[in-house]
Structure formats: C-alpha cells, structure tokens
Amino acid sequence: MGDRNSDFVKVKIRLDRDESDYSPTEYEHVWARKAGPGLYELDNIPFFARGVRVGDVFSADVQGDDELLFSRVVRPSHHATLRVIVFRESPDVRPLEERVLVLRSTLSQLGCSTELSHLPGLIAVDVPEEASLSSVTKALSDGETSGLWEYEEAALPR
C-alpha cells in the first residue's frame, strides 16, 4: 500500500504449502499498525497467507535484525479475505487488464477493497463487515462458473 509512517511496520507471515505444494515464496510481507506491546493490526490485504484478514490484531515475535514474524491472531476482525485469479484465456475476449479493472469495480460497488498483485490477474479482496459476503461470493461464484476466474476464501469472519 505504499510508504508508511512510523506507526506502521512490516511483518512477515510464514506461508504454508497447499496440497499441491504451492506457495510462491516462504513468507509474505504485510503492513501492520502498532496496536500495543507486541501487538499489531493488519492493514493490508494478504495475497497468499491464509487465516488472516484486514483488522485482525495479532502478536509477532522479533527475529534476527529486528524483523517481525507473525505469531497468531489474538483478536480477529469481522472482515473476510478472498482471492481471485482472473484467467488469461476465458470466454470474455477483452484484454486481461480490462477484465481485472471491471471485476475490481464490481467488487468496489459491493463494498469491498481490492489490491492488485504483481502477478497478472491476481486480486486480493477485503470484504468488510458492512458488506454482504454472500453477495460477493455469489458474484464470484457466477464468474467462476462462467470460466472467467477462480476464487478462494482465504479467511472468513469467525
């Protein structure tokens, strides 16, 4: 999300491999806001980490050269984290960038925030408590059924 002031810190989250041994890297770095001694509040949408969402308050341990390593969520938020990969080839013949832009606009209209990865077509989605998670997942399921993209529920509200 760009440059941060001194209230923000970078935290690394160890990524777990899925059943196909996929993870693009061993760690994902996220921005967090200091929330108390040893506590931080997640401030950006994770692209790969599972089980964490914007607004979660978590503990982190200092490692090595003052790096912070995510430990565990101590106070979950009521947000959801979803991820969408828009297929390069799909029934929609518009360029990938245009299709991604349209999807992000649709998600915004449904009350979500999104972040675009450096990986083409990968979108991280934050569904806040005030948005309708069922409306969002319905829209994403419809697009998945149509062969436009695939999505996953990386962290749902507890």
C-alpha positions, -999 to 999 in steps of 0.1 A, spaced: 0 0 0 29 23 -5 51 42 20 40 41 56 47 64 86 63 53 118 30 39 132 33 12 106 56 -18 105 64 -46 80 56 -81 94 64 -114 77 40 -143 77 52 -178 71 33 -193 42 20 -229 44 22 -251 13 -11 -264 0 -19 -299 -11 -1 -293 -44 29 -279 -26 22 -244 -39 33 -213 -23 52 -187 -44 76 -179 -16 83 -189 20 70 -156 35 46 -128 27 53 -94 40 23 -73 51 18 -38 66 5 -35 101 -2 -7 126 12 -9 161 -16 -19 185 1 -23 218 32 -40 232 39 -69 208 6 -65 191 -2 -53 156 -33 -47 134 -32 -60 99 -35 -30 75 -34 -45 40 -50 -75 22 -27 -105 21 -23 -122 -12 -11 -156 -1 -14 -160 37 -45 -179 49 -64 -173 81 -57 -136 84 -78 -106 74 -77 -68 75 -82 -55 110 -70 -87 128 -49 -79 159 -21 -103 161 11 -110 181 45 -110 164 79 -120 175 111 -101 169 136 -122 148 172 -116 137 177 -80 125 146 -66 142 123 -84 117 88 -91 129 74 -126 124 36 -131 127 28 -154 156 -10 -157 160 -43 -137 158 -53 -126 192 -84 -106 182 -100 -114 148 -118 -88 128 -151 -93 112 -136 -89 77 -132 -117 51 -102 -122 28 -109 -136 -6 -86 -140 -36 -94 -141 -73 -72 -152 -102 -86 -139 -134 -78 -163 -162 -57 -151 -191 -79 -170 -215 -116 -170 -209 -149 -167 -227 -146 -129 -223 -123 -118 -251 -114 -84 -236 -78 -79 -226 -69 -93 -191 -62 -58 -177 -97 -46 -187 -114 -76 -172 -95 -71 -140 -105 -35 -139 -142 -43 -144 -141 -70 -117 -124 -46 -92 -150 -20 -100 -178 -46 -94 -162 -56 -60 -159 -20 -50 -196 -14 -58 -203 -44 -34 -184 -26 -7 -150 -44 -10 -115 -31 -12 -91 -48 -35 -53 -49 -41 -37 -60 -73 -7 -83 -72 24 -81 -93 12 -115 -107 -11 -107 -136 -47 -113 -128 -43 -119 -91 -66 -98 -69 -68 -98 -31 -102 -88 -18 -112 -74 16 -148 -78 25 -156 -56 55 -183 -64 80 -207 -39 64 -206 -55 30 -226 -86 21 -203 -115 20 -230 -137 4 -235 -111 -24 -197 -110 -30 -193 -148 -31 -224 -151 -53 -208 -127 -79 -175 -145 -77 -192 -180 -80 -211 -168 -110 -179 -157 -127 -161 -189 -117 -190 -210 -132 -187 -189 -164 -150 -198 -167 -138 -162 -161 -118 -167 -129 -113 -189 -99 -116 -176 -63 -108 -188 -28 -120 -179 6 -87 -174 24 -101 -161 57 -137 -159 67 -151 -140 97 -150 -160 129 
